[in-house]
């Protein structure tokens, strides 16, 4: 492959509230079986990228545990390597990562020891599927210094343009302007959080901006150098979304109830891979009823489940109703309970006769290990 990969998985995700109090956004569960980082990792592996660095920082324990074996993404073999970099304090470096550019700069040796021509940089909290070879072909054909991947908002999309960086491009797909979370959006081209850089140029520009105390890929490279460098834009036309707040996390998971979207990731080669959990199949007892739901392995159901995503080892008691909800690993819900429009984080326990009810515009969110 002509590229190496970098996944940025260390940022603070305050908009996800209690869900990221003890985990990174890249470790958020998705679709009943995945973690968010699985998508960037699998896309790189499936595109033939043999060396990938994951840069972590905040709340990284859960993420490190998920990445404890690289073989699930085909990086555990002779010709594939997965590197995990965390910030460290040394005599020559007294800082944690001060921005996305600084995170890469503090691990610049990874770039300098590599020989590949290009660098694919992706955020770890985006849900997508792409063949990076087509993007690299586009990047090289246009002799680009940088290529940005974007998603065009269509009328029925739920994206709020004010929450994203927006690209203004000309008729040749060259970047004209980049507007970061504008109050008055002038474009509907959403930056997808994925960059292609020429490796030698990235090393040079990182060394330049860091000497000027500049630390961010967007404001200090993309926006500042947009007229000096040739920055191209490549549209991703398949599914794309990002876990940038609680509502988007809820929406992304419910997208997996759509068979076409689910099949794109689970049943269309090349597949999105994850670290497997060797649990038995879900068990549906005599009175259990399930409608339009995803049920993870190791779960035991006695009640009614509708329009919901249940992860692994979830227990649903008798005469209990779960609707329009996300129930994460190892939650225990007792008898005669009601859970609607809710997100229950890992290992929540509801005793008998309890209710957790939110609404479609005001979800009920319960932090992990809570007991009611």
Order of alpha helices (4+ residues) and beta strands (2+ residues): beta-beta-beta-alpha-beta-alpha-beta-alpha-alpha-beta-beta-alpha-beta-beta-beta-beta-alpha-beta-beta-alpha-alpha-beta-beta-beta-beta-beta-beta-beta-beta-beta-beta-beta-beta-beta-beta-beta
